[in-house]
Amino acid sequence: MKKKSLALLLSVVLTTVAVALGGCAGDKQEESSQITIGIPQDIEDSLDPMKATAAGTKEILFNIYEGLVKPDSDGNLNPAVASEYTITEEGKVYTFTIRDGIKFHDGSEVTADDVVYSLNRYADEQSGDALASAFSNIQSITAPDRKTVTITLNEPNADFLSYLTASVIPASNADPDTVAIGTGPYKYVSRSPQENIILESFDEYWDKDNAPQIKNITLKVIANADTIVTELNGGSIDMFCRLSSTQVSQLSDNFDVYTGTMNLVQALYLNNAVEPFNDVRVRQALCYAIDQQGILDMAFDGQGSIIGSAMYPTFGKYYMPELENAYPTDVEKAKALLAEAGYPDGFTFSITVPSNYQPHVDTAQVLAEQLKAVGVTANINLVEWASWLSDVYSGRQYEATVIGVDASMLSAGALLDRYRSDASGNFMNFNSASYDVALDAAESSIVDEEKTASFKECEQIISDEAASVYIQDMVNLVALNNKYDGYVFYPLYVQDFAKLHLK
Amino acid sequence: MNLTYVLKKLISLLFTLLLTAFLVFLAFSVIPGDPVTTMLGTQATPEKVAALREELGLDRPFLVRFVSWLGTFVDGTFGNSYSYHVTVRSMLAGKLPITLTMTVMAFLMILAISIPLGIYLARNSGGRTDRIMTVVNQTIMAFPPFFSGILLTLLFGLVLHLFTPGGYVSYTRSIPGFLGYLILPAVAIALPKAAMATNYLKASVLKEMKMDYVRTAYSRGNTTKGVLYGHVLRNAIIPVITFLGMTFTDMIAGSIIIEQVFSIPGIGRLLISSIANRDYPVVEAIVVLLAFFVIVTNFAIDIIYRLVDPRIRSAQEE
């Protein structure tokens, strides 16, 4: 009798559990135009497009905000908030006409004053964007009438237009940190910290040809990388970007996998100001010592595109494929260079890697293994992202690091600008007078061929000087539930949700 | 229960909280990483770093910052989150119900399993069920919650399809869905603790059963049932209360791990992400809150003791 009552108790408990769980699974109703997209981290900087610094934030805000011009997936800059623009022949005066009837998400019409207000925020040295260096070239921003904005530059800069992808926000928004109002295809609805961000399609979006097709988007924060595949297969998320090849191999048949590139310059960045990396021969020796294809094979299933300078292939005409093989793997040559530089027995250094980026950690491990062949010992020092930012990036207190650098704007200048000897983003302390001259020439040139030639000269100098050990533009594997279609890659670190649709 | 006692407890509570707050504050001023460079990311320039540091008041001396931070407890906002630009209170208000619900569910499960099972095993000590359960208990005790959590996800999620891994439902959307999702994490937390509590109660009952007063009770013509429920249990439960109290505070802190495993956006997850982002106001508020729970629970245990056992009450009041 007693045993029976125990069994009864247990069965009651188990039935309750099963019923409750069953109810939970049954809750998963199919809504026609809704998608849940997994994101690896929450928006933790700001909803204000100007203060958004994380690449993960910017790629989401791309759907909420737009600039006067907007990049497309082919790398062209198309008019967005402006319907048309003219540039005077000497390249100094830009005149934009605000698109007729274009509205912000709150229903108010975009005026020239909003544009002037937005651009002035970016140009502000104190609070503005690091792009302020590009904006500091602005002499004046004026609004001659409600529909026209005129920007006058001090010096012509053919690259300037790409900086006008800077988001336009309403001047009336007092708290852009928490209230996101833009003109993009999706409007911000709500968020719950570390849980999700809810977006909804904007019915009055100006571009009817590229109107958003899925009504509701939930961006779900998946903080634990180990659960991504379970959640994809279990159906609680429909899409996830930048998966590893191992994760892709575990996906069920319900997924289409899109292969693109991440649009990053992944490299073993060297601090050019510290010994022994202040000697160009040592830097070159490391370039000869490593085998990029070996890294791809060991850590990335052979996928990724090898690069030889601070530029990735999607930049098309600016990219120099011939640099990919500037330093073929040659252990003997590496040893000779090291001996010449005074390190016949090699040396020991440490690679500081942010531990939250597994691909970079894997890369560092393969690198350390490869460097042993030339007698160089690399110790891997894993740090938190916050420490990496303060010590490596801002403090420049490091010897070497593995990281991927993206271009915040659709301009070659955005990638090459950080190698200027006095640039704030020059965390590798690269210093070359001839480079600065070439970069100035590129940025002030208004003739396309000259500009391209100067940018290529910059890339050549970076390669010759072996500013760092360039590795690859990493492969980007995107899983999308095969109920949906329409994922497109951009030559920038962005996601375009408006192109997604049901099959 | 007299007033001096309560007053004394309150003062020690305040003092402990203050000390915890100070230590947390100190810890974050010595660990590497800086909220300002974290916020500015790759757009940091020396001018912007200085400007933001001033805006957040991080340029002030340590003690000034500490005191002004204590002020945010007095006004009840707990300060503003660096990452989310809203008050920490509003963030905690959304997350606390999740973690507390999960902990309370787990606690109820522990009570529901361990008390009947502990008594049953004590009464049938040495029997076959007891021998089997001893082995089962030992095994379950060895399972850390994160591991049983993964196993449960695998079993109920991917094999039986009764559970959507990561399919957390917000309580603002559906209460049954919310509670349904929390069952498995609660089970994962409860299992090893329930096994321990069962063993604890069983041992305690067996020990009491050997006491002299039990013999006296039998000699007065009581049945086993009468002795057990009328006399033994009341004594046997006292050490178990201590254990359960410790378990409760342990579970709130332990939810940090289980929330990661089950992708539950509660206090634990917020704590981890805030540490990574150096979002100090959030981290400090959560740690102080956890300390507050621990202290209050201990306080509650003390009071329960006094209600259950008159001997403690009179001993302390003398």
Boltz contact constraints between the chains, C-beta under 6 A:
constraints:
  - contact:
      token1: [A, 17]
      token2: [B, 183]
      max_distance: 6.0
  - contact:
      token1: [A, 20]
      token2: [B, 180]
      max_distance: 6.0
  - contact:
      token1: [A, 20]
      token2: [B, 183]
      max_distance: 6.0
  - contact:
      token1: [A, 21]
      token2: [B, 162]
      max_distance: 6.0
  - contact:
      token1: [A, 21]
      token2: [B, 163]
      max_distance: 6.0
  - contact:
      token1: [A, 22]
      token2: [B, 162]
      max_distance: 6.0
  - contact:
      token1: [A, 23]
      token2: [B, 180]
      max_distance: 6.0
  - contact:
      token1: [A, 24]
      token2: [B, 177]
      max_distance: 6.0
  - contact:
      token1: [A, 24]
      token2: [B, 180]
      max_distance: 6.0
  - contact:
      token1: [A, 24]
      token2: [B, 181]
      max_distance: 6.0
  - contact:
      token1: [A, 25]
      token2: [B, 162]
      max_distance: 6.0
  - contact:
      token1: [A, 25]
      token2: [B, 164]
      max_distance: 6.0
  - contact:
      token1: [A, 27]
      token2: [B, 177]
      max_distance: 6.0
  - contact:
      token1: [A, 44]
      token2: [B, 83]
      max_distance: 6.0
  - contact:
      token1: [A, 44]
      token2: [B, 277]
      max_distance: 6.0
  - contact:
      token1: [A, 45]
      token2: [B, 39]
      max_distance: 6.0
  - contact:
      token1: [A, 53]
      token2: [B, 40]
      max_distance: 6.0
  - contact:
      token1: [A, 53]
      token2: [B, 41]
      max_distance: 6.0
  - contact:
      token1: [A, 53]
      token2: [B, 43]
      max_distance: 6.0
  - contact:
      token1: [A, 54]
      token2: [B, 41]
      max_distance: 6.0
  - contact:
      token1: [A, 126]
      token2: [B, 51]
      max_distance: 6.0
  - contact:
      token1: [A, 130]
      token2: [B, 43]
      max_distance: 6.0
  - contact:
      token1: [A, 177]
      token2: [B, 85]
      max_distance: 6.0
  - contact:
      token1: [A, 178]
      token2: [B, 85]
      max_distance: 6.0
  - contact:
      token1: [A, 193]
      token2: [B, 84]
      max_distance: 6.0
  - contact:
      token1: [A, 193]
      token2: [B, 91]
      max_distance: 6.0
  - contact:
      token1: [A, 194]
      token2: [B, 265]
      max_distance: 6.0
  - contact:
      token1: [A, 194]
      token2: [B, 269]
      max_distance: 6.0
  - contact:
      token1: [A, 194]
      token2: [B, 270]
      max_distance: 6.0
  - contact:
      token1: [A, 194]
      token2: [B, 273]
      max_distance: 6.0
  - contact:
      token1: [A, 195]
      token2: [B, 265]
      max_distance: 6.0
  - contact:
      token1: [A, 224]
      token2: [B, 260]
      max_distance: 6.0
  - contact:
      token1: [A, 227]
      token2: [B, 166]
      max_distance: 6.0
  - contact:
      token1: [A, 227]
      token2: [B, 263]
      max_distance: 6.0
  - contact:
      token1: [A, 230]
      token2: [B, 165]
      max_distance: 6.0
  - contact:
      token1: [A, 231]
      token2: [B, 165]
      max_distance: 6.0
  - contact:
      token1: [A, 231]
      token2: [B, 166]
      max_distance: 6.0
  - contact:
      token1: [A, 234]
      token2: [B, 157]
      max_distance: 6.0
  - contact:
      token1: [A, 234]
      token2: [B, 164]
      max_distance: 6.0
  - contact:
      token1: [A, 234]
      token2: [B, 165]
      max_distance: 6.0
  - contact:
      token1: [A, 236]
      token2: [B, 164]
      max_distance: 6.0
  - contact:
      token1: [A, 236]
      token2: [B, 166]
      max_distance: 6.0
  - contact:
      token1: [A, 236]
      token2: [B, 167]
      max_distance: 6.0
  - contact:
      token1: [A, 386]
      token2: [B, 33]
      max_distance: 6.0
  - contact:
      token1: [A, 386]
      token2: [B, 38]
      max_distance: 6.0
  - contact:
      token1: [A, 386]
      token2: [B, 278]
      max_distance: 6.0
  - contact:
      token1: [A, 387]
      token2: [B, 32]
      max_distance: 6.0
  - contact:
      token1: [A, 387]
      token2: [B, 33]
      max_distance: 6.0
  - contact:
      token1: [A, 389]
      token2: [B, 37]
      max_distance: 6.0
  - contact:
      token1: [A, 389]
      token2: [B, 38]
      max_distance: 6.0
  - contact:
      token1: [A, 390]
      token2: [B, 33]
      max_distance: 6.0
  - contact:
      token1: [A, 390]
      token2: [B, 34]
      max_distance: 6.0
  - contact:
      token1: [A, 390]
      token2: [B, 37]
      max_distance: 6.0
  - contact:
      token1: [A, 394]
      token2: [B, 37]
      max_distance: 6.0
  - contact:
      token1: [A, 394]
      token2: [B, 44]
      max_distance: 6.0
  - contact:
      token1: [A, 424]
      token2: [B, 45]
      max_distance: 6.0
